[in-house]
Amino acid sequence: MKLPIFAANWKMNHGPTDARAFVKSFLAHYPRQQDRKVVFFPNALSVTTVAEAVRDRPDLAVGVQNIHFEDKGAFTGENSAPMARDAGATHVLVGHSERRHVFGESDAAAGQKVQAALRAGLTPVLCVGELLAEREAGETEAVVLRQLRAGVAGLEAPQVAGMLFAYEPVWAIGTGRTATPADANAVHVAIRAALREAIGERAMGVPILYGGSVSRSNAPLLLAEEEIDGVLVGGASLDADGWNAIVRA
C-alpha cells in the first residue's frame, strides 16, 4: 500500500539557522507517524542541518532541490548527486517548473539528472506540468507526457517503479490558483496510464504527487482524489505550524 507523501519544497528560503529552528518547532508538535511520509527539500546549504535534525525519525526524509547530471567536475556553483547523498539526502527534485522555465532546463537535461540520481542511490521526484497557454490550448496531457517520457528515457522498469512523480501545473505555482481536485486527478490518471504502458502493473505502486498552491484548506480535498498520492508544497511549507496542519491532512 502506498503511504501518502507530504513534500516540502523550501526553495531559496530557510538558511541553516532558520532550518534548525523550523525542524525543532515542527518535531515538538509532530510525533512519529506510521501512515505517511514527510520529505523536506531545503536549499543545499541547509540539507545537512535538516538531515541531522531528523536522523532519528524514519518517517521523515530529506532531499535536495537540484543536482548536476555529472558526478564531479568543473561546474562552479553546482552540486552532484553523490555530494547530496553524502550530505544526508535521500531524494532529489528533478524538472521542477522553476528549473525548466526560469533556468531553461530541457526535458533531456531532466532525464540526465534522473539517471545521475539513480546512480547515486537517490530517489528522483520527477516534476511535470504545463504552462497556462498550453493548458488553454488543450495541450496539458501532451506536454505532461512528453516531459514524463523524456525523464524516464532509457531506464529499466524497476528504476521507474522506484521513482516518485509530481504533477505541478506551472500556472498554479505560487499564484494562489490551483487545479480543482477533479482536474488534477484527471492528469494523474493520464500519468498513471503512461507509466502502466511503460512498466506494467508496477505502475500502480508508484506515488504521484500534486503541487501548485497547496494549502491547509485544499490539501484534504486533493488527497481525497483516488490518484493523488501526496502533495508537493512550496510557500505553505515555510511555516512550521502551517506545515504541521498540512501533513496531518
Secondary structure by P-SEA (a helix, b strand, c coil): cccbbbbbcccccccaaaaaaaaaaaaacccccccbbbbbbccccaaaaaaaaacccccbbbbbccccccccccccccccaaaaaaacccbbbcccccccccccccaaaaaaaaaaaaaabbbbbbbbbbcaaaaaacaaaaaaaaaaaaaaccccaaaaaabbbbbbccccccccccccaaaaaaaaaaaaaaaaaacccccccbbbbbbccccccaaaaaaacccccccccccccccaaaaaaaaac
